[in-house]
Amino acid sequence: MTLTGESLPQIKTAIPGPESEARVDDLARSECPAITARRSRRERESGVSQDPIVWRRAKGANIEDVDGNIFVDLTGAFAVAGLGHGHRRIVEAAKRQSEELIHAMGDVYPGEPKIALCRRLAEITPGELTHSILGLSGSSAVEAALKTAAIHTGRSGAIAFWGGYHGLGTGALGATAYREEFRRPFVAQLNPQIQHVPFPDSYRPPFGMSFNASPAEVSDAVLAHIRETLSGPATAAESVGAIIVEPIQGRGGEVAPPPGFLQGLREICDDFELVLIFDEIYTGFGRTGAMFACETEGVTPDILCVGKAMGGGFPLSAAIGREEVMASWGNSSGEAIHTSTFLGNPLGCAMGLAVIDTLVEEGWPARVARRGEQIRKRLEVLARRHSQRIGRIRGRGLMLGIELVRDPQTREPDGELALALTDYCRHHGYLVLPSGRHGQVLALSPPFVVTDAQWQAFFEVLDRGLEKLPHSGAP
Ligand SMILES: Cc1ncc(COP(=O)(O)O)c(C=O)c1O
């Protein structure tokens, strides 16, 4: 049967089905156990089955697993499949390019697609972001940005945010402060000059501020704290060369900062001569209803990090900076001091070009903005119906989160409910993921092409799940 991408879920077996189970058992014999989410142990402990399904193929918003079950993907496979899985133009670009040139020599003998992609990135990014360092993962783009800031300012420290997720390579992990357990075993390998400050989440205000604090008050408090950190007696100004921030925190729980916060960071960076790095690895390429989330606020960073959706499924990323900042590296004298074997891989660059052309020619950012508003309204209705369990609808565009709480008064996060709902949705054919520092947010970063019927059936599943699942919070 051909997969159209527009099917409603078709679940024929238990989830996971027998074929998935057998393959995951097989995988467990040869993959590091830290990696694949084999959670049957948790099933024994909590009664919730979490073993993975194994994917066979995907199209549009649909995933088919090895048991022949069809799911609707509302994760975008980690926000990568913005245009949908197996998009025709991206597949054609990959086929065409793989017949011409699959691999070149990044910094020594570049392939043509790399040249075209760097030019295109300079064209579509805001302001004067003109010079790229390509990479193969979000982590590598962040590390390129942090290295650039260190070279430019002579200061290798940075300010980053609690709940921020920038990747797990040891360079990027220094900035990541999503959950402590990701950092703890490696602390000795992380940059000790990166300082973390609270993110201005107006639903859970930092510094013991009251829930009644306005978003502007929360934003001002965090900005003042950063200024103090940079001016205090043990002055961070001597070691800090950059501020790195996600314009909307993704894995941290789809948390958008108050309006004006990014502008406040821009002003601090200008005052203290810091490099402002926006990590748009999650938010970039149309996800929030603009090509890049920073455009909504009209604030341009010195370096923009992108990845995820950029390669249409091929591992591809970039740190794109202002000419003056990137020029601090100096000219390559024959051996590039920052490169990698696969940098500017022709296949990935050709796919990245197809992604950009499709987003621009088909007007996807504006379409995502409109679609995001419709979906948000529907979620707000659901939030009112389940006001004891849903604390807030978060995010922007098609980067949305349902914040689950045990008690709307105390706002105590309900990670258990998010996990149980994730499981419930999967059993009913919808793939979603929890996010947030307590795993309390049901995150939606779907392909942009999810149909009305697919959304409608999802709202029904979610509504039933919220009705049926036991309430772990206040009576
Ligand atoms: C904002 C952000 N930055 C960086 C990363 C790391 O990207 P990667 O996993 O490709 O290294 C992620 C991944 O989720 C992300 O969401």
The ligand as an SDF file (V2000), in Angstrom:
LIG
                    3D

 16 16  0  0  0  0  0  0  0  0999 V2000
   17.7500   24.5450   20.3000 C   0  0  0  0  0  0  0  0  0  0  0  0
   18.6140   23.3520   20.0620 C   0  0  0  0  0  0  0  0  0  0  0  0
   19.9370   23.5310   19.9300 N   0  0  0  0  0  0  0  0  0  0  0  0
   20.7620   22.5010   19.7010 C   0  0  0  0  0  0  0  0  0  0  0  0
   20.2910   21.2110   19.6320 C   0  0  0  0  0  0  0  0  0  0  0  0
   21.2420   20.0700   19.4140 C   0  0  0  0  0  0  0  0  0  0  0  0
   21.0970   19.5800   18.1160 O   0  0  0  0  0  0  0  0  0  0  0  0
   21.7060   18.1440   17.7610 P   0  0  0  0  0  0  0  0  0  0  0  0
   20.9490   17.1410   18.5400 O   0  0  0  0  0  0  0  0  0  0  0  0
   21.4930   18.0450   16.2770 O   0  0  0  0  0  0  0  0  0  0  0  0
   23.1480   18.1850   18.1340 O   0  0  0  0  0  0  0  0  0  0  0  0
   18.9190   20.9820   19.7640 C   0  0  0  0  0  0  0  0  0  0  0  0
   18.3750   19.6150   19.7010 C   0  0  0  0  0  0  0  0  0  0  0  0
   17.2830   19.3240   20.1090 O   0  0  0  0  0  0  0  0  0  0  0  0
   18.0620   22.0750   19.9940 C   0  0  0  0  0  0  0  0  0  0  0  0
   16.7340   21.9100   20.1630 O   0  0  0  0  0  0  0  0  0  0  0  0
  1  2  1  0
  2  3  1  0
  2 15  2  0
  3  4  2  0
  4  5  1  0
  5  6  1  0
  5 12  2  0
  6  7  1  0
  7  8  1  0
  8  9  2  0
  8 10  1  0
  8 11  1  0
 12 13  1  0
 12 15  1  0
 13 14  2  0
 15 16  1  0
M  END
$$$$
